[in-house]
Amino acid sequence: MHSPNRLAILGALRHVQQADFADLQGALGLSTPELSRQLGILEKDDLIEIAKFRERRHAVTRVRLSPAGRERFEEYLTELRCIVRAEIP
């Protein structure tokens, strides 16, 4: 989750129900292989769910945060906020 690309993906998915692969790619400026690689890592960690299907004769890939992934990402953001606010003696 700590990778800048994975954080960007999770952040983009945080505010939507789901996103098309092409929309994510355009929004994040990642190459197809790099986005695929990062999504594979996130899927393996059960942070996202990927659905592939055909829509009007075109292959479509849709991505969404899994329920557990949404919860884990919110917890991660809370931890980051605590770290940022921490005062160093």
C-alpha positions as CSV (number, residue, x, y, z in Angstrom):
1,M,0.0,0.0,0.0
2,H,3.0,2.3,0.6
3,S,3.9,2.7,-3.1
4,P,3.0,6.1,-4.5
5,N,1.2,4.4,-7.5
6,R,-0.8,2.1,-5.2
7,L,-1.7,5.0,-3.0
8,A,-2.8,7.0,-6.0
9,I,-5.0,4.1,-7.2
10,L,-6.6,3.6,-3.8
11,G,-7.1,7.3,-3.4
12,A,-8.8,7.5,-6.8
13,L,-11.1,4.5,-6.0
14,R,-11.9,5.8,-2.5
15,H,-14.4,8.4,-3.9
16,V,-16.2,6.2,-6.4
17,Q,-18.1,2.9,-6.5
18,Q,-15.9,1.6,-9.3
19,A,-13.7,2.8,-12.2
20,D,-12.9,1.6,-15.6
21,F,-9.3,0.6,-16.2
22,A,-9.0,3.2,-19.0
23,D,-10.3,6.0,-16.7
24,L,-7.9,5.1,-14.0
25,Q,-5.0,5.0,-16.5
26,G,-5.9,8.4,-17.8
27,A,-6.4,10.0,-14.4
28,L,-3.1,8.6,-13.0
29,G,-1.0,8.8,-16.1
30,L,0.3,5.2,-15.7
31,S,1.2,2.9,-18.6
32,T,-1.0,-0.1,-19.2
33,P,1.7,-2.6,-17.9
34,E,2.4,-0.5,-14.8
35,L,-1.3,-0.1,-13.9
36,S,-1.9,-3.8,-14.5
37,R,1.0,-4.7,-12.3
38,Q,-0.1,-2.4,-9.5
39,L,-3.7,-3.6,-9.7
40,G,-2.4,-7.2,-9.5
41,I,-0.6,-6.4,-6.3
42,L,-3.6,-4.7,-4.8
43,E,-5.9,-7.5,-5.8
44,K,-3.6,-10.1,-4.3
45,D,-3.7,-8.2,-1.0
46,D,-7.5,-8.2,-1.2
47,L,-7.7,-4.4,-1.3
48,I,-9.5,-4.3,-4.7
49,E,-11.8,-6.3,-6.8
50,I,-11.4,-6.6,-10.6
51,A,-14.2,-7.5,-12.9
52,K,-13.6,-8.2,-16.6
53,F,-16.5,-8.5,-19.1
54,R,-17.6,-7.6,-22.6
55,E,-19.7,-4.5,-23.3
56,R,-20.8,-3.9,-26.8
57,R,-18.1,-6.1,-28.3
58,H,-15.4,-4.4,-26.3
59,A,-13.5,-5.9,-23.3
60,V,-14.0,-3.8,-20.2
61,T,-12.1,-4.0,-16.9
62,R,-13.7,-2.4,-13.9
63,V,-12.0,-1.9,-10.6
64,R,-13.3,-1.2,-7.1
65,L,-12.2,-1.1,-3.6
66,S,-13.2,-4.3,-1.8
67,P,-15.2,-3.7,1.4
68,A,-12.2,-4.9,3.5
69,G,-9.9,-2.8,1.2
70,R,-12.0,0.3,1.8
71,E,-11.8,-0.2,5.6
72,R,-8.1,-0.9,5.6
73,F,-7.4,2.1,3.4
74,E,-9.4,4.4,5.8
75,E,-7.4,3.0,8.7
76,Y,-4.2,3.6,6.9
77,L,-5.2,7.2,6.2
78,T,-6.1,7.7,9.9
79,E,-2.6,6.4,10.9
80,L,-0.9,8.7,8.4
81,R,-2.9,11.7,9.8
82,C,-1.7,10.8,13.3
83,I,1.9,10.6,12.2
84,V,1.7,13.9,10.4
85,R,0.2,15.6,13.5
86,A,2.6,14.0,15.9
87,E,4.7,16.5,17.8
88,I,8.4,15.6,18.3
89,P,9.8,16.6,21.7
